[in-house]
Amino acid sequence: MDKTFITRLVARGIIGIEEWERHKPQEILISIELFGDQRPAAASDDIADCINYRTVAKKALSHAETAGRFTVEALAQDIADLCLAEPGVEKVRVRVEKPGAVRFAASVGVEIERIR
């Protein structure tokens, strides 16, 4: 299966369980791997046959910045659902990170994998 990817998309949104996190947007990093058969797109050289990573990135970014989720797990699931609704996407891997959320760690987060 072929893979299309988006690495470390930067969103600013409300995420977390602490009171201060519910009022102040923070940086959220999103990485997405979209799996599907890319042979038709390679043969036609037509964007209509591709998994459109620009569309996926815009939807993920918009959702992350407006969802106001408490957990990275819930946000990752939301993004996975958005991705699986896209034409040609058979499987998705989503990684959501909160940089600086834990002292002395560059980032913390979750990575999930879902299949249509």
Secondary structure, 3 states (H helix, E strand, C coil): CEEEEEEEEEEEECCCCCHHHHCCCEEEEEEEEEEECCHHHHHHCCHHHCCCHHHHHHHHHHHHHHCCCCCHHHHHHHHHHHHHCCCCCCEEEEEEEEECCCCCCCEEEEEEEEEC
